């Protein structure tokens, strides 16, 4: 779904996730959607090392 001005907010991401997956996202899933990008080969690219460490602590 295209977001206004190329931006996404937590509510749009949450609604899209519910429509796609049929369930509500967990806190770590939402954090990953906001702070990381999945590359075409399936690996996760974090915005910075601190964000990756926070995710490791949550899981």
C-alpha positions in Angstrom: 0.0 0.0 0.0 1.5 3.4 -0.9 1.7 5.8 2.0 1.2 9.5 1.8 4.4 11.4 0.9 6.4 8.1 1.2 5.9 8.0 5.0 4.2 5.3 7.0 2.8 5.5 10.5 2.2 2.9 13.1 -1.6 2.8 12.5 -1.2 2.3 8.8 1.4 -0.5 9.3 -0.9 -2.1 11.9 -4.0 -2.0 9.7 -2.0 -3.4 6.8 -0.6 -6.2 8.9 -4.1 -7.2 10.1 -5.4 -7.2 6.6 -2.5 -9.3 5.3 -2.0 -11.7 8.2 -5.5 -11.9 9.7 -4.2 -11.1 13.2 -2.8 -8.3 15.2 1.0 -7.8 15.3 3.1 -8.3 18.4 5.3 -5.6 19.8 8.5 -7.0 18.4 6.9 -7.4 15.0 5.7 -3.8 15.0 9.1 -2.6 16.1 10.8 -4.5 13.3 8.3 -3.1 10.7 9.2 0.5 11.9 12.9 0.1 12.3 14.1 -2.5 9.7 13.8 -3.3 6.1 13.7 -6.8 4.6 16.0 -7.2 1.6 15.0 -9.3 -1.5 17.2 -12.2 -0.3 15.2 -12.3 3.0 17.7 -10.9 5.4 16.9 -8.0 7.7 18.7 -4.7 7.4 18.4 -2.5 10.6 18.5 1.3 10.6 21.4 1.2 13.0 23.1 -1.2 15.5 21.2 0.1 18.5 17.8 -0.8 17.0 19.1 -4.4 16.3 20.2 -4.7 20.0 16.8 -3.5 21.2 15.1 -6.1 19.1 17.4 -8.8 20.4 16.5 -7.8 24.0 12.7 -8.0 23.2 12.9 -11.5 21.8 
